[in-house]
Amino acid sequence: MELLLDKKTQMLVKEYIPQKNRLRALADFFGMLGDCTRIKILSALSISSMCVSDLTTILEMNQTTVSHQLRSLRSMGIVDYKRQGKVVFYFVADKRVLEVLLGAVNCI
């Protein structure tokens, strides 16, 4: 099949499309954001770092669910934590994630 695009545009498109490992990472990242519970947690953490008990109370969720979702978000590097004595506070590790969420909210 003959392409209508000129060679320069064809090359730009080929260069712009991420390589396989980057594509997988992007799909995993957006998959991580494809869950209502995780979006609620990230929205809450966008305001302030919080411990699990604060998140469970404010979001009206059970502790097991919140902890599980935080573990998933941590595994992707989306959230991180800091320990203060016996309490662990979670926070958004990279504010660019919040920009992605806000951009999506503004699109819908």
Buried (B, 14 or more C-beta within 10 A) or exposed (E): EEEEEEEEEEEEEEEEEEEEEEEEEEEEBEEBBEBEBBBBBBBBBBEEBBBBEBBBEBBEBEEEBBBEBBEBBBEBEBBBBEEEEEEBBBBBBEEEBBEBBEEEEEEE
